[in-house]
Amino acid sequence: MSGRDNRQLHLSLNLNGLGFHRAGWRHPSSQPDRVFSADYYLELARTAERGQLDAIFLADTPAFVLMPGRSVTLQAEPVSLLSALAVATTHIGLIGTISASYSEPYTVARQFAMLDHLSAGRAGVNVVTSAGDRVAQNFGRDSHFEHATRYERAADFLTVVTSLWDSWADDTIRADKATGVFADLESIVEINHVSEHFRVRGPLNIPRPPQGRPVLVQAGASPRGRDLAARWADAVYTGSSTLENGQAFCQDIRRRAAHAGRRADSVRVLPGLIPYVGSTEREARELRRELEDQPEPLDAMIEELGAILETDLGGLDPDQPMDPALFPDEATYGQSVSRLVRFRQYVHAESPTIAQFARWVRSNLGVVHWIATGTGEQIADQLETWFRAGAADGFNLLVPLLPKGLDDVVDQVIPELRRRGLFRTGYDGRTLRDHLGLERPAGRRSGTASAR
C-alpha cells in the first residue's frame, strides 16, 4: 500500500491462556481445565485466523513468579505451542518470546528458523531481556544482570542470531538429482563471532528461513530498550495509555530508527489494547466491572505493589499520596524497566494515593495499557482516532477474557474496521512480513563469501 490514506491497521493477539485479566479464569465462560489442551489453543488460533489478524503472540518469562495476593499465572512454552499451531493454521503469524539474557543465540536461531520453515514463513521472535532475580536463579545466577548489561547482551545476541540466519545463501540448496549435488557448500559460511557475551562459530545447520529472517519484535520502553528496538526491531510492542503517550512514543521510535540508519517508518509500533466489547456500551462496562470487582484485600494489593517496586509499603498510610521517591533507580532495578517507566507516568499524571495506585495496578493487570470499553463501533472509533493521529500502526490485543473476548473482537470490532477500509478483507500474502508490509531482508547468492 502507498499513501497514508490507504494504510491499514495491524492487529496481533496476545494469546495469554485464559485471558489477560487476572480474574478472567473466574468468569463463568472461562475454561481453566483446558488451559494446556492442544484443542483449546487450536480453537483460539483458528478464531484469530478467521478474523485475519496479523499474528498470534506468546509472551513468556522463564520463571515461576507468584505475586502476593495473586493467583498462579500459567504460561505455555512458546516454541512448542507455536510449532503445533503452525501445522493447524495457514496464514496467521506466529510470534514467540525468548530471553536474550538466558538463551543461547545458536539454539534460538535454530528454533525459529525451523518454525519459519514449518509455517512457510510465518515466524516471529519477541526478544526480551527478562525481569527479576527469580528468573536469574533458574539459570545459575543469584541476581539478574544490571540494566545496561542486559541490553548490551541483547544487542550482541541479535547480531549473532541474524548472522546465523544469514550464514546460508538463499540458493544454497540445489537438490540436483542428475549431478548428485544437494547443496552448494561454498555458499555456507562460518560467522566466527567472538565477543564479551558469546563465542559462536556457526554456520547454522538449517537453511536460510523463508522470510530471510523471522520477524523481530521488541518491547522495551527505557531509553536503552528504545535504542535496541530502533536498531533491530521490525515491530515494537509498547504500553501507551493515552493518545498523547502513543504519539510521543511513535515519534521517538521513528527518530531513533532514522538515527540508526533505517527508514523512519520501517518499524511497526503496536501498543497494547485491552478491549471490553459488548453489544451495548452498558454490556461492555458490566463485563469490565464484573472482572475488576472480584474481591481482593487492599493489604494484599499494596504488598503486591511493594514487591513490584522492590520496597516495603506495609508501614505507610494507604491514604497518603504515592511519593515518587518510593520508585527505585532504573539503573539498578531488577525487574521490568518498561513497566516502571509507565508507572512513573501514571503517578506523575494522576497523583494517586498509595491505595488508589495499588488498586489501579491491580485492575490494570500490572501494566499501563490502553483500555477500550464499548460496542464494536465505539471501539473502532477509538482505534481509528489513534491510527490516524499517528499514535499507533496497529495494536497488540490483550483480550481480558478468553475465548469469549476474542470472539467479540472478531465478530464485532473487525467487521466495523473493515467497513471503514481500515482492516484487510483477506490475506494478501502468506508470510508474516507480507502481513506487516515489511521487506524481506536481502540474502547472499551463491559465490559470495560474506554472511553479513
Secondary structure as UniProt FT lines:
FT   HELIX           4..6
FT   STRAND          10..14
FT   TURN            17..18
FT   TURN            22..23
FT   HELIX           24..26
FT   TURN            28..29
FT   HELIX           32..34
FT   TURN            35..36
FT   HELIX           38..50
FT   TURN            51..52
FT   STRAND          55..58
FT   TURN            68..69
FT   HELIX           78..86
FT   TURN            87..88
FT   STRAND          93..99
FT   HELIX           105..118
FT   TURN            119..120
FT   STRAND          123..128
FT   HELIX           133..136
FT   TURN            137..140
FT   HELIX           147..165
FT   TURN            166..167
FT   TURN            170..171
FT   STRAND          173..176
FT   TURN            177..180
FT   STRAND          181..183
FT   HELIX           185..187
FT   STRAND          193..194
FT   STRAND          199..200
FT   TURN            210..211
FT   STRAND          215..218
FT   HELIX           223..232
FT   STRAND          235..238
FT   HELIX           243..259
FT   TURN            260..261
FT   TURN            264..265
FT   STRAND          268..277
FT   HELIX           281..292
FT   HELIX           298..309
FT   TURN            314..315
FT   TURN            318..319
FT   HELIX           324..326
FT   TURN            330..332
FT   HELIX           337..350
FT   HELIX           354..363
FT   TURN            364..366
FT   STRAND          370..374
FT   HELIX           376..388
FT   TURN            389..390
FT   STRAND          394..397
FT   TURN            402..403
FT   HELIX           404..408
FT   HELIX           409..413
FT   HELIX           414..419
FT   TURN            420..421
FT   HELIX           432..436
FT   TURN            446..447
//
